[in-house]
Amino acid sequence: MFDGADALLLARFQFAFTVSFHFIFPAFSIGLASYLAVLEGLWLKTGKVLYLNLFRYWLKIFAIAFAMGVVSGIVMSYQFGTNWAVFSDKAGPVIGPLMAYEVLTAFFLEAGFLGVMLFGMEKVGKKLHFAATCMVALGTAVSAFWILSVNSWMQTPVGYELGANGQFLPGPSWWDIVFNPSFPYRLVHTVIAAYLTTALVVGAVGAWHLLRDRTNLHARKMFSMAMWMAALVAPVQIFVGDLHGLNTLEHQPAKIMAMEGHFESHPEGAPLILFGIPDSEAKTVRFAIEIPQLGSLILKHDANAPMAGLDTVPADEHPPVGIVFWSFRIMVGIGFAMLGLGVWSLLARWRGKLYDWSWLHRAALVMGPSGFVAVIAGWVTTEVGRQPWVIYGLLRTADARSPIAAPAVATSLIAFIVVYFAVFGFGTWYILKLMGKPPRPHETGVGGAPIRTAGITPGPTQNPGGSGPLPGGEEER
């Protein structure tokens, strides 16, 4: 009934399922931790209790998202031993220490200061509490550093030596392994994606409450901050994504060919295929809508530059073109939608209507989950585009799996699906429930503790006029 191919497919699907669930939470908590540090810093600098209210409001959401990210990450890591034992054995000498560094630096940093951040404001003082918040934010960034270094080494392996038993052993310099050719681009691209994901969620929550009450000062502030992030960072992300694509063209050309739908080589300039239906059997993109020579202009900065196609790559090394082709377009399309939302918000801000244009608020609300879709689509592009390799050009995915029967993989996959949707579905529902409630003038903390702000004069919670300068020095823009 089952064979090795079935076991391989199930093992790949199980890892894709668990890692997709897992990355949703770090993609949110990385940006949210930094946003909390900004809010608390603004409170300490300005003395305006509005920032403290927003800090307390988002801190409760961060605590749940962070916990679900930790739990899903621990579960995911066990698959290296159960389903991918050959990979763990061969690549362990390289990736094992890198993942251990993540635990020894990022995880310990987060664990050491998380309790102070969540429950210590009334016990350690404002400045020390702010330091703890910054350490947690730093910890999330350090965690991304090491995990992305591991993944990038699998994409562009360098600095290794092959042992007698086929193991990948670290060479003379660990720095070559850590800072492998694709790592800087992947790190910047992923961290910016996390910040944009968080900004869109914050903007959607602010928009939701603005649609209910345009005079809500807390909703105004979070919406304004989120739209600044979208307007300023989205174009930077598009630029970084282009640099990342050029790096991928250099080191993983087959992935770019699949992303672009280039089954055939183009000796005098390749077109940019906007849409179409890739047909891997016929080696063509059916019903293609394309712009002549624009592909070469983007990738080679020369409209007439030749571009190699998948006809130059052995057939057994082709990635699944259809999946990569469409996941890439989903990611890019959402990126430009983010840019459009940011430009729209700048126009509204310039016109003094940032809190009055309900269609802008509705658009921001619709865009709320788009960051998660974009990061998952991006990772699908990265990981599926790497196939058939688990370590690019060196170890095939089919040769990296454990000698485990398909029924055993299927059983654990079903268990993961049931448990994940039950546990994380409830956690996500509770986060949405918290987001549905507007921040209160005196927001309580994670444990329900009331705010004590001795020496701080609380600001107003509403602006009766709905436009112009807000009372207490809070400007609308």
C-alpha positions in Angstrom: 0.0 0.0 0.0 2.8 2.4 0.9 6.4 2.6 -0.4 9.5 4.8 0.1 8.1 7.6 -2.1 5.0 7.8 0.0 7.0 8.0 3.2 9.2 10.7 1.7 6.1 12.7 0.6 4.4 12.4 3.9 7.6 13.4 5.8 8.0 16.4 3.6 4.4 17.4 4.1 4.6 16.9 7.8 7.7 19.2 8.1 6.0 21.8 5.8 2.9 21.7 7.9 4.6 22.1 11.3 7.1 24.7 10.1 4.4 26.8 8.5 2.4 26.8 11.7 5.5 27.6 13.7 6.8 30.5 11.6 3.5 32.3 11.9 4.3 33.1 15.5 7.9 34.2 15.2 7.0 36.3 12.2 4.6 38.2 14.6 6.6 38.1 17.8 9.9 39.3 16.3 8.2 42.5 15.2 5.9 42.8 18.2 8.8 42.6 20.7 10.5 45.6 19.0 7.1 47.5 18.8 6.7 46.9 22.6 10.2 48.3 23.2 9.3 51.4 21.1 6.1 51.9 23.0 7.7 51.6 26.4 10.6 53.9 25.3 8.1 56.5 24.2 6.3 56.3 27.5 9.5 56.8 29.4 10.5 59.7 27.2 7.2 61.6 27.0 5.5 60.5 30.2 2.2 60.0 28.2 0.2 57.2 29.6 -1.3 56.5 26.2 1.9 54.6 25.3 1.8 52.6 28.5 -1.8 51.6 27.8 -0.8 50.4 24.3 2.2 48.6 25.7 0.1 46.7 28.2 -2.5 46.0 25.5 0.0 44.4 23.1 2.0 42.8 25.9 -0.8 40.3 26.6 -1.0 39.4 22.9 2.7 39.0 22.7 2.8 36.6 25.7 0.4 34.3 23.9 2.0 34.5 20.5 5.5 34.0 22.1 4.3 30.9 24.0 2.8 29.3 21.0 5.9 30.0 19.0 8.1 28.3 21.6 5.9 25.2 21.8 5.5 24.8 18.1 9.2 25.2 17.6 10.1 22.5 20.1 7.7 20.0 18.6 9.1 20.7 15.1 12.7 20.1 16.0 12.0 16.5 17.0 11.4 15.7 13.3 15.1 16.0 12.6 15.5 12.8 14.6 12.3 10.9 13.6 11.9 11.7 9.9 15.2 13.1 8.8 17.8 11.1 10.7 20.2 10.7 7.7 20.2 14.5 7.3 20.8 15.0 11.0 23.7 12.5 10.9 25.4 14.0 7.8 24.8 17.7 8.5 24.8 17.5 12.3 28.5 18.6 12.8 27.7 21.9 11.0 24.0 22.7 11.9 24.1 21.2 15.4 26.5 23.8 16.9 24.6 26.7 15.1 21.3 25.6 16.6 23.0 25.2 20.0 24.3 28.8 19.7 20.6 29.9 19.2 19.7 28.2 22.5 22.7 29.5 24.4 22.3 33.1 23.3 18.7 33.9 22.1 16.6 31.4 24.1 18.4 32.0 27.3 18.3 35.8 26.7 14.5 35.7 26.1 13.8 33.3 29.0 15.9 35.3 31.4 14.1 38.6 30.8 10.7 37.5 29.7 9.3 37.1 33.2 10.6 40.6 34.1 9.0 42.0 31.0 5.6 40.3 31.6 5.3 40.7 35.4 8.0 42.9 36.7 7.0 46.5 36.0 5.8 47.1 39.5 8.8 45.3 41.1 12.0 46.4 39.3 11.3 49.9 38.3 10.6 51.5 34.9 14.2 51.8 33.5 15.2 48.2 34.4 11.9 47.0 33.0 12.5 48.8 29.8 16.0 47.1 29.7 14.3 43.7 30.0 11.9 44.6 27.2 14.8 45.5 25.0 16.6 42.3 25.9 13.6 40.2 24.9 13.4 42.1 21.6 17.1 41.6 21.1 16.7 37.9 21.9 14.1 37.5 19.1 16.4 39.1 16.6 19.4 36.9 17.7 17.2 33.8 17.4 16.4 34.8 13.8 20.1 35.3 13.2 21.1 31.7 14.1 18.1 29.9 12.6 18.5 31.8 9.3 22.2 31.1 9.3 21.4 27.4 9.4 18.8 27.6 6.7 21.1 29.8 4.5 23.9 27.3 4.8 21.6 24.6 3.6 20.8 26.9 0.6 24.4 28.0 -0.1 26.8 25.5 1.7 30.4 26.7 2.1 33.2 26.3 4.7 32.7 22.6 5.1 34.9 19.5 4.6 33.6 16.0 3.8 34.5 13.4 6.3 35.3 9.7 5.6 31.8 8.6 6.4 30.2 11.3 4.2 29.5 13.8 7.0 29.8 17.5 6.5 32.4 18.8 8.9 33.2 22.4 9.7 36.3 23.8 8.0 39.0 26.0 9.4 36.6 29.1 9.8 33.2 29.0 11.4 32.6 32.5 10.0 32.5 31.2 6.5 29.7 28.8 7.6 27.7 31.4 9.6 28.0 34.2 7.0 27.5 32.1 4.0 26.7 33.8 0.7 22.9 34.0 1.0 22.7 34.6 4.7 22.9 38.5 4.9 20.2 38.8 2.2 17.9 36.2 3.8 18.3 37.7 7.3 17.5 41.3 6.3 14.6 40.2 4.1 13.1 37.9 6.8 13.4 40.4 9.6 11.9 43.2 7.6 9.1 40.8 6.7 8.4 40.2 10.4 8.3 44.0 11.1 5.9 44.5 8.2 3.8 41.6 9.3 3.5 43.1 12.8 2.8 46.6 11.4 -0.1 45.3 9.3 -1.6 43.5 12.3 -1.3 46.6 14.4 -2.7 48.7 11.6 -5.7 46.3 11.2 -6.5 46.4 14.9 -6.3 50.2 14.9 -8.5 50.3 11.7 -11.0 48.0 13.3 -11.4 50.3 16.3 -11.4 53.5 14.2 -14.3 52.1 12.1 -16.2 51.8 15.4 -15.0 55.1 16.9 -12.9 57.6 15.0 -12.2 59.6 18.2 -10.4 56.7 20.0 -7.0 58.1 20.7 -5.4 54.7 21.2 -6.7 53.4 17.9 -5.4 56.6 16.2 -2.0 56.2 17.6 -1.5 52.5 16.8 -2.9 53.1 13.3 -0.7 56.0 12.6 2.5 54.2 13.8 1.6 51.1 11.7 1.0 53.2 8.6 4.3 55.0 9.0 5.9 51.5 9.1 4.1 50.3 6.0 4.9 53.5 4.0 8.6 53.7 4.9 9.6 50.0 5.1 7.6 48.4 2.3 9.7 50.0 -0.4 12.9 49.0 1.5 11.6 45.4 1.5 11.0 45.5 -2.2 14.5 46.7 -2.8 16.0 44.1 -0.4 13.9 41.4 -2.1 15.4 42.4 -5.5 19.0 42.1 -4.0 18.0 38.7 -2.6 16.8 37.6 -6.0 20.1 38.6 -7.6 22.0 36.6 -5.0 19.7 33.6 -5.6 20.3 33.9 -9.4 24.1 33.6 -8.7 24.0 30.7 -6.3 20.7 28.8 -7.1 19.9 29.6 -10.8 17.4 26.8 -11.1 15.2 28.3 -8.4 15.1 31.6 -10.3 14.2 29.8 -13.5 11.3 28.1 -11.7 10.2 31.4 -10.2 10.2 33.2 -13.5 8.7 30.2 -15.5 11.7 30.1 -17.8 11.6 26.6 -19.2 13.6 27.6 -22.2 16.8 29.7 -22.5 16.5 33.2 -24.0 19.7 34.2 -25.8 18.6 37.8 -26.6 16.7 38.9 -23.5 14.1 37.1 -21.4 10.6 38.3 -20.9 8.9 38.9 -17.5 6.0 36.5 -17.3 3.4 38.2 -15.1 0.8 35.4 -15.1 0.3 32.0 -16.7 -0.1 28.3 -16.0 3.2 26.4 -15.9 3.1 23.0 -17.6 6.1 21.0 -16.6 5.4 18.1 -18.9 5.1 20.4 -22.0 8.0 22.6 -20.7 6.0 25.8 -21.2 3.8 28.4 -19.5 0.4 28.3 -21.0 -1.7 31.5 -21.5 1.4 33.5 -20.5 1.0 37.3 -20.0 4.5 38.7 -20.4 6.5 41.8 -21.0 9.3 41.3 -23.5 12.9 41.6 -22.2 11.9 42.9 -18.8 13.0 39.7 -17.1 16.6 40.3 -18.3 16.4 44.0 -17.4 15.4 43.1 -13.8 17.7 40.2 -13.2 20.8 41.3 -15.3 20.1 45.1 -15.6 20.4 44.7 -19.3 17.3 44.1 -21.5 19.3 42.2 -24.1 21.2 40.0 -21.6 20.9 36.2 -22.3 19.0 34.2 -19.6 19.5 30.4 -19.2 16.4 28.3 -18.7 15.5 25.0 -17.2 16.5 23.3 -20.5 20.1 23.8 -19.2 19.4 21.9 -16.0 19.1 18.1 -15.8 15.5 17.0 -15.6 15.9 15.3 -12.2 17.1 18.5 -10.7 14.1 20.7 -11.7 12.1 22.1 -8.8 8.3 21.9 -8.9 7.8 24.9 -11.2 4.0 25.4 -10.7 4.3 25.8 -6.9 7.3 28.0 -7.0 5.9 30.1 -9.8 2.7 31.0 -8.0 4.1 31.2 -4.4 6.6 33.8 -5.7 3.8 35.9 -7.4 1.7 35.8 -4.2 4.6 37.1 -2.2 5.5 39.8 -4.7 1.8 40.8 -5.2 1.3 41.2 -1.5 4.5 43.2 -1.2 3.2 45.7 -3.8 -0.2 45.8 -2.0 1.6 46.8 1.2 3.4 49.5 -0.7 0.1 50.7 -2.1 -1.5 50.8 1.4 1.5 52.8 2.7 1.3 55.4 -0.2 -2.5 55.7 0.4 -1.9 56.4 4.1 0.7 59.1 3.2 -1.9 60.7 0.9 -4.5 60.6 3.7 -2.0 61.9 6.2 -1.0 64.8 3.9 -4.7 65.6 3.4 -5.3 65.5 7.2 -7.7 62.6 6.8 -5.8 59.6 8.2 -8.5 58.9 10.7 -11.4 59.9 8.5 -11.1 57.8 5.4 -13.1 54.7 6.2 -12.1 53.0 2.9 -8.5 53.3 4.0 -9.4 51.7 7.3 -11.2 48.9 5.5 -8.3 48.3 3.3 -5.9 48.1 6.3 -8.3 45.7 8.0 -8.3 43.4 4.9 -4.5 43.6 4.7 -4.1 42.6 8.4 -3.3 38.9 7.8 -1.5 39.6 4.5 1.9 39.6 6.1 1.5 36.0 7.3 0.4 34.9 3.8 3.4 36.7 2.3 6.0 35.1 4.6 4.6 31.7 4.1 4.5 32.2 0.4 8.1 33.4 0.6 9.2 30.3 2.5 7.4 28.0 0.1 9.3 29.7 -2.7 12.6 29.3 -0.9 12.2 25.7 0.2 10.3 24.2 -2.7 12.6 26.1 -5.1 15.6 24.4 -3.5 14.3 20.9 -4.4 15.3 18.2 -5.0 18.1 19.2 -2.6 18.0 19.4 1.2 21.6 20.7 1.1 21.8 22.4 -2.2 23.8 20.5 -4.8 25.2 18.1 -2.2 22.5 16.0 -0.5 19.2 15.1 -2.1 16.0 15.3 0.0 15.2 11.7 -1.0 18.5 10.6 0.5 18.1 12.5 3.8 15.0 10.9 5.2 14.9 8.3 8.0 14.3 4.6 7.2 10.8 4.8 8.6 7.6 3.3 7.2 4.9 5.5 5.6 2.1 4.4 8.0 4.2 5.6 11.0 4.7 9.0 9.3 1.0 9.2 8.4 -0.1 8.5 12.0 2.1 11.2 13.4 1.0 13.6 10.7 -2.6 13.1 11.5 -1.9 13.6 15.2 0.0 16.9 14.4 -2.9 18.2 12.3 -5.5 17.4 15.0 -3.5 18.8 17.9 -2.2 21.9 16.1 -5.6 23.0 14.9 -7.1 22.4 18.3 -4.4 24.0 20.5 -3.1 26.8 18.1 -6.6 27.4 16.8 -7.8 28.2 20.3 -4.8 30.4 20.9 -5.4 32.3 17.7 -9.0 32.7 18.6 -8.1 34.1 22.0 -5.6 36.5 20.4 -8.3 37.8 18.0 -10.7 38.2 21.0 -8.1 40.4 22.8 -7.6 42.4 19.6 -11.4 42.9 19.3 -11.4 44.8 22.5 -10.2 48.5 22.4 -7.3 49.5 24.7 -8.7 51.0 27.9 -7.6 54.4 29.4 -6.0 52.4 32.3 -5.0 49.1 30.7 -4.2 46.3 33.0 -1.1 44.1 32.6 -0.7 40.4 31.8 -1.7 39.4 35.3 -4.5 41.9 35.5 -2.5 44.3 37.7 -3.6 47.9 37.5 -1.3 50.6 36.3 0.4 52.7 38.9 1.9 55.8 37.3 3.1 58.0 40.1 4.2 61.3 38.8 2.7 60.7 35.4 -0.2 62.8 34.2 -2.6 60.6 32.3 -3.4 61.9 28.8 -6.9 62.1 27.3 -8.5 59.0 25.7 -10.6 60.7 23.1 -10.7 63.7 20.9 -14.2 65.1 20.8 -13.6 67.2 17.8 -12.4 64.3 15.6 -9.7 66.4 13.8 -6.9 68.9 14.5 -4.6 68.9 17.5 -5.7 66.6 20.3 -5.9 67.7 23.9 -2.9 67.1 26.1 -0.3 67.6 23.4 -1.1 64.5 21.4 -1.1 65.5 17.7 -3.3 63.7 15.3 -0.4 63.0 13.0 
